[in-house]
C-alpha cells in the first residue's frame, strides 16, 4: 500500500513494530506469548497486544464483533468496527509505545482486515486498503509474520471448543483467508514473511525469531 509507506517515512525514529497473522487456529496466540517472552529475555521492552482489543474502547468493539448473536452484522459495519478498534489502539497504545522505543508485538493488525474482509467476505480490495489506511492512522508494521498451517487442521483446532461469529463462517472462508495472506506475502515480500506453523511450538518460535532477526541489525 503506497499511501501507508509514505506515512511511515514521515514518522521518524521509533521502536520496532511486529505483527503476527494467520487464519483461525494457526497457533498465533501461543506463538505471540512465546515470541514476546523470547524478545523480553533478550532485554527488549516488549508491548504485547491483540486485535481487535487492547484499549477499553477497543475491547467493547471486540465484544460486538465476536458475539455470535450479531449474525445480522453487515460486512461494511464489520469492516468499520475493526478499523475503529484499530484506530483507538494505534493512537492510545501503539504510537506512544513506539515513540519510547519499545518493541510492539501485535496479534493481528490490518493484514487481518485484508485477509478476512477482502479475502474472506469478498469486500472490494481497494476499499479495504483505503479503510486500513484510515484505521491504522498510517502506522505500518516493520515486519509481519504469517503463520501458515493446513487450513483443515487449523480450523479443527480453532473450533474444538466452540465457534465465535467469524469462525462460524466455516472452512471455505478460512481457505479464502489463507489465500489472501499468501497473496499479500507475494506482493510485499520485505515486510510480510510466511512462517511454517507446523511442528512443535518451540520450533515455530525459533522460525519466528529467525524471521525478525534482521530488524535489529
Ligand atoms: P480471536 O478470538 O482473537 O481469534 P484469533 O485468536 O484467531 O486471533 O478473534 C478475532 C477474529 O476476528 C478472528 O476470526 C479474525 C477476525 N478479524 C477480522 O476478521 N478482521 C480484522 O481486521 C481482525 C483484526 C480480526
Boltz pocket constraint, residues with backbone or C-beta under 6 A from the ligand:
constraints:
  - pocket:
      binder: B
      contacts: [[A, 22], [A, 23], [A, 24], [A, 25], [A, 28], [A, 29], [A, 50], [A, 51], [A, 52], [A, 66], [A, 82], [A, 107], [A, 108], [A, 109], [A, 110], [A, 112], [A, 113], [A, 114], [A, 116], [A, 117], [A, 164], [A, 166], [A, 167]]
      max_distance: 6.0
